[in-house]
């Protein structure tokens, strides 16, 4: 009696899955999302800065390399001042940015003690998707890429193909330095 009940459930489940496949539902869900490679160009719209970023589905939040990070008080609230920029063979272009601190993130590190980092809101553009997300400010000079894009930015908007790189270019209009 119980075997036939299980067989009936499997039959119904397979039927619903078949109907979904015939109607193209999985394809429709996938078509709404942009496919990214493991490495993509990102535009930090707040400052008009383009960076190569590692797409990391294992990281909750995004992280960006920041220099001269200083937390200070403004009108009774915590703020942070930091600089971001790009260096090439000839020069380094850097911008000083001030943002309210949303929270202090505790970041677990493999071979060192946990670290606390300020988290700020930044608007990121990958492909044609601009989203404001929480980004922690980190010392990433020992990493190959200055930015890491985590699940809080990716969720619901992107699929990641780890065999590919640079499948998109940012096409959102920069808002300029703030």
C-alpha positions in Angstrom: 0.0 0.0 0.0 2.8 2.4 0.9 4.8 1.6 -2.2 1.9 2.5 -4.5 1.6 5.8 -2.6 5.3 6.7 -3.2 5.0 5.6 -6.9 1.9 7.9 -7.2 3.8 10.9 -5.8 6.8 10.3 -8.1 4.4 10.1 -11.1 2.7 13.4 -10.1 6.1 15.1 -9.5 7.4 13.9 -12.9 4.3 15.1 -14.5 4.6 18.6 -13.1 8.3 18.7 -14.0 7.5 17.6 -17.6 4.8 20.3 -17.9 7.3 22.9 -16.7 9.9 21.7 -19.2 7.4 21.7 -22.1 6.2 25.2 -21.2 9.8 26.4 -21.1 9.7 27.6 -17.5 13.3 26.9 -16.6 14.4 28.6 -19.7 12.2 31.6 -18.9 13.7 31.9 -15.4 17.2 31.7 -16.9 16.5 34.2 -19.6 15.7 36.9 -17.0 19.2 36.6 -15.5 22.5 37.8 -16.9 25.2 35.2 -17.3 28.6 36.3 -15.8 32.0 34.7 -15.9 34.2 34.3 -12.8 35.9 37.6 -13.7 33.9 40.7 -14.9 34.4 44.4 -15.3 32.5 46.4 -12.7 31.7 50.1 -12.6 31.5 51.7 -9.1 29.0 54.3 -10.2 29.4 56.6 -7.1 32.9 57.5 -8.3 33.0 56.4 -12.0 35.7 53.9 -11.4 36.0 50.7 -13.6 37.7 47.6 -12.0 38.2 44.0 -12.9 36.3 42.1 -10.2 36.3 38.4 -9.2 32.8 37.0 -9.0 32.6 34.9 -5.8 29.4 33.0 -5.1 31.0 31.8 -1.9 31.2 35.3 -0.4 28.1 36.8 1.2 29.1 40.4 0.6 31.2 42.4 -1.9 34.6 43.8 -1.0 36.8 46.5 -2.5 40.4 47.6 -2.0 40.5 50.9 -0.1 43.5 52.9 1.1 43.8 55.3 4.0 40.6 54.0 5.7 39.7 56.3 8.6 36.5 56.0 10.7 35.3 59.3 12.2 32.3 60.9 13.8 30.0 63.3 11.9 26.8 64.6 13.5 26.9 61.8 16.0 27.2 59.1 13.4 30.1 56.9 12.3 31.5 57.8 8.9 34.5 56.5 7.0 37.0 58.3 4.7 38.9 56.2 2.2 40.6 56.5 -1.1 40.1 54.3 -4.2 42.0 54.3 -7.4 43.7 52.6 -10.2 47.5 52.5 -10.8 49.2 51.8 -14.1 52.8 52.1 -15.3 52.7 55.9 -15.5 50.6 57.1 -12.6 48.0 56.4 -9.9 44.6 58.1 -10.0 43.0 58.2 -6.6 39.7 59.6 -5.2 38.9 60.4 -1.6 35.4 59.2 -0.7 33.4 59.7 2.5 30.4 57.5 3.4 28.3 56.7 6.4 29.4 53.4 8.0 26.4 51.0 7.8 28.0 48.5 10.1 31.3 46.9 11.0 31.7 43.5 9.3 33.6 40.7 11.0 35.5 38.9 8.3 36.9 35.4 8.9 40.3 34.8 7.5 41.9 31.4 6.9 45.4 31.9 8.3 44.9 35.0 10.5 42.6 36.3 13.2 39.2 37.7 12.3 39.2 41.3 11.0 36.6 44.0 11.4 36.0 46.2 8.3 33.7 49.2 7.7 30.8 48.5 5.4 29.4 51.2 3.1 26.7 51.5 0.5 28.0 51.7 -3.1 26.2 51.4 -6.4 27.8 48.8 -8.6 27.1 48.2 -12.3 27.8 44.9 -14.0 26.4 44.5 -17.5 23.2 46.6 -17.5 22.3 45.9 -13.9 23.0 48.7 -11.4 22.3 47.9 -7.7 23.2 49.6 -4.5 24.8 47.1 -2.1 26.8 46.8 1.0 30.6 46.7 0.3 33.2 46.2 2.9 36.5 48.1 2.7 39.5 45.9 2.6 43.2 45.8 2.1 43.3 43.7 -1.1 46.7 44.8 -2.4 47.9 41.2 -2.0 45.1 39.9 -4.2 45.1 39.9 -8.0 41.8 41.7 -8.2 40.9 44.9 -6.3 37.2 43.9 -6.0 35.2 40.9 -5.1 31.5 40.7 -6.0 29.5 38.5 -3.5 26.1 37.0 -3.4 24.3 40.1 -2.0 24.9 41.8 -5.4 24.4 38.7 -7.5 21.3 37.1 -5.9 18.3 37.0 -8.2 19.9 38.8 -11.1 22.8 36.7 -12.3 24.0 33.2 -13.2 27.7 32.5 -13.0 29.6 30.3 -15.5 32.9 29.6 -13.8 34.5 28.5 -17.1 34.0 32.0 -18.7 35.4 35.5 -18.1 34.4 39.0 -19.1 31.0 38.2 -20.6 29.7 41.7 -19.9 30.7 45.3 -20.0 29.1 47.9 -17.7 26.6 50.0 -19.6 25.1 52.0 -16.8 25.7 55.7 -16.9 28.1 56.8 -14.1 26.7 59.2 -11.5 30.1 60.9 -11.0 32.1 61.4 -7.8 30.1 62.1 -4.7 
